[in-house]
Amino acid sequence: MRIATVTLVVDDYDAAIGFYRDKLGFDLVADTPLGGGKRWVVVAPKGGKGAKLLLAQADGPTQAAHVGNQTGGRVGFFLETDDFARDHAAFTAAGVVFREAPRHEPYGSVAVFEDLYGNTWDLIEPKS
């Protein structure tokens, strides 16, 4: 077994697609209308390694209240790379907001960034 897809609640499908595709370089895997304004929108890092993200537009005030705070303020998502410097530079050039300068830990190079909603992510190159 493996975790294949994780839901990320967003406030707008197209804005979310734009961030993940245009700023992080993810592939748009699926964008299927489901009726009633709902869509099945899936993005994934290029190359198809790891879990995909289902971008689910908030449906109602309870879900909307969690956009940008799905993990209670903790880093909730970890994007691994084989070239930290390359991807950090590309993300920075694309306007991705990093909350800290890159740092080197015993487990690898890492920096926390936020998506367009404020969810926090680690960009990490694990030590080999």
Phi and psi restraints in degrees (value plus and minus 20) as a CYANA .aco file:
   2 ARG   PHI    -176.1  -136.1
   2 ARG   PSI     135.6   175.6
   3 ILE   PHI    -100.0   -60.0
   3 ILE   PSI     100.0   140.0
   4 ALA   PHI    -116.9   -76.9
   4 ALA   PSI     -59.7   -19.7
   5 THR   PHI    -164.8  -124.8
   5 THR   PSI     121.2   161.2
   6 VAL   PHI    -144.4  -104.4
   6 VAL   PSI     115.4   155.4
   7 THR   PHI    -101.9   -61.9
   7 THR   PSI     115.9   155.9
   8 LEU   PHI    -143.7  -103.7
   8 LEU   PSI      96.5   136.5
   9 VAL   PHI     -98.6   -58.6
   9 VAL   PSI     107.7   147.7
  10 VAL   PHI    -146.5  -106.5
  10 VAL   PSI     145.5   185.5
  11 ASP   PHI    -116.6   -76.6
  11 ASP   PSI     -31.8     8.2
  12 ASP   PHI    -177.2  -137.2
  12 ASP   PSI     103.9   143.9
  13 TYR   PHI     -76.7   -36.7
  13 TYR   PSI     -71.1   -31.1
  14 ASP   PHI     -87.6   -47.6
  14 ASP   PSI     -58.6   -18.6
  15 ALA   PHI     -83.7   -43.7
  15 ALA   PSI     -61.5   -21.5
  16 ALA   PHI     -85.5   -45.5
  16 ALA   PSI     -64.2   -24.2
  17 ILE   PHI     -77.6   -37.6
  17 ILE   PSI     -66.0   -26.0
  18 GLY   PHI     -77.9   -37.9
  18 GLY   PSI     -62.3   -22.3
  19 PHE   PHI     -86.4   -46.4
  19 PHE   PSI     -73.8   -33.8
  20 TYR   PHI     -89.0   -49.0
  20 TYR   PSI     -56.4   -16.4
  21 ARG   PHI     -99.0   -59.0
  21 ARG   PSI     -70.1   -30.1
  22 ASP   PHI    -105.3   -65.3
  22 ASP   PSI     -50.5   -10.5
  23 LYS   PHI    -117.0   -77.0
  23 LYS   PSI     -58.5   -18.5
  24 LEU   PHI    -118.3   -78.3
  24 LEU   PSI     -30.2     9.8
  25 GLY   PHI      58.1    98.1
  25 GLY   PSI      -0.2    39.8
  26 PHE   PHI     -91.9   -51.9
  26 PHE   PSI     137.4   177.4
  27 ASP   PHI    -107.2   -67.2
  27 ASP   PSI     123.1   163.1
  28 LEU   PHI    -106.0   -66.0
  28 LEU   PSI      86.6   126.6
  29 VAL   PHI    -102.4   -62.4
  29 VAL   PSI     -58.8   -18.8
  30 ALA   PHI    -172.8  -132.8
  30 ALA   PSI     124.6   164.6
  31 ASP   PHI    -169.0  -129.0
  31 ASP   PSI      66.9   106.9
  32 THR   PHI    -134.5   -94.5
  32 THR   PSI     102.1   142.1
  33 PRO   PHI     -84.4   -44.4
  33 PRO   PSI     117.6   157.6
  34 LEU   PHI    -133.4   -93.4
  34 LEU   PSI     -21.0    19.0
  35 GLY   PHI      72.5   112.5
  35 GLY   PSI     134.0   174.0
  36 GLY   PHI      44.3    84.3
  36 GLY   PSI       4.5    44.5
  37 GLY   PHI      64.1   104.1
  37 GLY   PSI     -26.0    14.0
  38 LYS   PHI    -105.8   -65.8
  38 LYS   PSI     129.6   169.6
  39 ARG   PHI    -157.8  -117.8
  39 ARG   PSI     133.1   173.1
  40 TRP   PHI    -119.7   -79.7
  40 TRP   PSI      80.3   120.3
  41 VAL   PHI    -136.1   -96.1
  41 VAL   PSI      99.5   139.5
  42 VAL   PHI    -146.0  -106.0
  42 VAL   PSI     112.2   152.2
  43 VAL   PHI    -144.6  -104.6
  43 VAL   PSI     137.7   177.7
  44 ALA   PHI    -176.0  -136.0
  44 ALA   PSI     131.1   171.1
  45 PRO   PHI     -76.7   -36.7
  45 PRO   PSI     126.4   166.4
  46 LYS   PHI     -75.1   -35.1
  46 LYS   PSI     122.1   162.1
  47 GLY   PHI      75.8   115.8
  47 GLY   PSI     -32.0     8.0
  48 GLY   PHI      47.5    87.5
  48 GLY   PSI       3.4    43.4
  49 LYS   PHI    -109.9   -69.9
  49 LYS   PSI     117.7   157.7
  50 GLY   PHI      64.5   104.5
  50 GLY   PSI    -191.7  -151.7
  51 ALA   PHI     -93.5   -53.5
  51 ALA   PSI     134.7   174.7
  52 LYS   PHI    -118.3   -78.3
  52 LYS   PSI     143.2   183.2
  53 LEU   PHI    -129.3   -89.3
  53 LEU   PSI     107.5   147.5
  54 LEU   PHI    -111.7   -71.7
  54 LEU   PSI      93.7   133.7
  55 LEU   PHI    -106.6   -66.6
  55 LEU   PSI      86.0   126.0
  56 ALA   PHI    -128.3   -88.3
  56 ALA   PSI      93.7   133.7
  57 GLN   PHI     -86.6   -46.6
  57 GLN   PSI     111.8   151.8
  58 ALA   PHI     -74.8   -34.8
  58 ALA   PSI     117.0   157.0
  59 ASP   PHI    -138.3   -98.3
  59 ASP   PSI      72.0   112.0
  60 GLY   PHI      80.0   120.0
  60 GLY   PSI     148.7   188.7
  61 PRO   PHI     -86.7   -46.7
  61 PRO   PSI     -51.8   -11.8
  62 THR   PHI     -85.1   -45.1
  62 THR   PSI     -68.5   -28.5
  63 GLN   PHI     -86.5   -46.5
  63 GLN   PSI     -62.0   -22.0
  64 ALA   PHI     -79.1   -39.1
  64 ALA   PSI     -53.3   -13.3
  65 ALA   PHI     -85.4   -45.4
  65 ALA   PSI     -38.9     1.1
  66 HIS   PHI    -119.4   -79.4
  66 HIS   PSI     -24.3    15.7
  67 VAL   PHI     -81.2   -41.2
  67 VAL   PSI     104.2   144.2
  68 GLY   PHI      67.5   107.5
  68 GLY   PSI     -25.7    14.3
  69 ASN   PHI    -161.5  -121.5
  69 ASN   PSI      28.3    68.3
  70 GLN   PHI     -96.1   -56.1
  70 GLN   PSI     -35.5     4.5
  71 THR   PHI    -142.5  -102.5
  71 THR   PSI       3.7    43.7
  72 GLY   PHI      44.4    84.4
  72 GLY   PSI       7.7    47.7
  73 GLY   PHI      73.4   113.4
  73 GLY   PSI     -27.9    12.1
  74 ARG   PHI    -104.8   -64.8
  74 ARG   PSI     138.2   178.2
  75 VAL   PHI     -83.1   -43.1
  75 VAL   PSI     104.9   144.9
  76 GLY   PHI    -133.5   -93.5
  76 GLY   PSI     -31.7     8.3
  77 PHE   PHI    -157.0  -117.0
  77 PHE   PSI     123.2   163.2
  78 PHE   PHI    -150.3  -110.3
  78 PHE   PSI      95.8   135.8
  79 LEU   PHI    -126.9   -86.9
  79 LEU   PSI      88.1   128.1
  80 GLU   PHI    -106.2   -66.2
  80 GLU   PSI     123.9   163.9
  81 THR   PHI    -154.2  -114.2
  81 THR   PSI     138.7   178.7
  82 ASP   PHI    -118.8   -78.8
  82 ASP   PSI     -20.2    19.8
  83 ASP   PHI    -168.6  -128.6
  83 ASP   PSI      67.1   107.1
  84 PHE   PHI     -78.2   -38.2
  84 PHE   PSI     -68.8   -28.8
  85 ALA   PHI     -80.0   -40.0
  85 ALA   PSI     -64.1   -24.1
  86 ARG   PHI     -80.0   -40.0
  86 ARG   PSI     -70.8   -30.8
  87 ASP   PHI     -92.8   -52.8
  87 ASP   PSI     -55.6   -15.6
  88 HIS   PHI     -81.5   -41.5
  88 HIS   PSI     -64.4   -24.4
  89 ALA   PHI     -84.3   -44.3
  89 ALA   PSI     -63.1   -23.1
  90 ALA   PHI     -85.2   -45.2
  90 ALA   PSI     -63.6   -23.6
  91 PHE   PHI     -84.3   -44.3
  91 PHE   PSI     -63.1   -23.1
  92 THR   PHI     -81.3   -41.3
  92 THR   PSI     -64.6   -24.6
  93 ALA   PHI     -82.8   -42.8
  93 ALA   PSI     -50.7   -10.7
  94 ALA   PHI    -101.8   -61.8
  94 ALA   PSI     -23.4    16.6
  95 GLY   PHI      73.5   113.5
  95 GLY   PSI      -8.7    31.3
  96 VAL   PHI     -87.5   -47.5
  96 VAL   PSI     116.1   156.1
  97 VAL   PHI    -110.3   -70.3
  97 VAL   PSI      99.4   139.4
  98 PHE   PHI    -117.0   -77.0
  98 PHE   PSI     115.5   155.5
  99 ARG   PHI    -104.5   -64.5
  99 ARG   PSI     -29.0    11.0
 100 GLU   PHI    -176.4  -136.4
 100 GLU   PSI     142.6   182.6
 101 ALA   PHI     -94.2   -54.2
 101 ALA   PSI     133.7   173.7
 102 PRO   PHI     -76.5   -36.5
 102 PRO   PSI     125.8   165.8
 103 ARG   PHI    -156.8  -116.8
 103 ARG   PSI     138.4   178.4
 104 HIS   PHI    -136.0   -96.0
 104 HIS   PSI      95.7   135.7
 105 GLU   PHI    -129.2   -89.2
 105 GLU   PSI     147.0   187.0
 106 PRO   PHI     -77.2   -37.2
 106 PRO   PSI     -46.1    -6.1
 107 TYR   PHI    -113.0   -73.0
 107 TYR   PSI     -30.0    10.0
 108 GLY   PHI     129.3   169.3
 108 GLY   PSI    -195.6  -155.6
 109 SER   PHI    -109.1   -69.1
 109 SER   PSI     118.1   158.1
 110 VAL   PHI    -172.9  -132.9
 110 VAL   PSI     131.0   171.0
 111 ALA   PHI    -172.2  -132.2
 111 ALA   PSI     121.8   161.8
 112 VAL   PHI    -109.4   -69.4
 112 VAL   PSI     109.4   149.4
 113 PHE   PHI    -145.8  -105.8
 113 PHE   PSI     147.6   187.6
 114 GLU   PHI    -141.4  -101.4
 114 GLU   PSI     128.4   168.4
 115 ASP   PHI    -100.7   -60.7
 115 ASP   PSI    -195.3  -155.3
 116 LEU   PHI     -85.7   -45.7
 116 LEU   PSI     -32.8     7.2
 117 TYR   PHI    -123.4   -83.4
 117 TYR   PSI     -27.9    12.1
 118 GLY   PHI      80.0   120.0
 118 GLY   PSI     -22.3    17.7
 119 ASN   PHI     -81.0   -41.0
 119 ASN   PSI     121.3   161.3
 120 THR   PHI    -119.2   -79.2
 120 THR   PSI     122.4   162.4
 121 TRP   PHI    -150.5  -110.5
 121 TRP   PSI     127.6   167.6
 122 ASP   PHI    -117.6   -77.6
 122 ASP   PSI     107.0   147.0
 123 LEU   PHI    -112.1   -72.1
 123 LEU   PSI     102.0   142.0
 124 ILE   PHI    -159.9  -119.9
 124 ILE   PSI     114.7   154.7
 125 GLU   PHI    -130.4   -90.4
 125 GLU   PSI      84.5   124.5
 126 PRO   PHI     -84.5   -44.5
 126 PRO   PSI     129.8   169.8
 127 LYS   PHI     -87.1   -47.1
 127 LYS   PSI     121.9   161.9
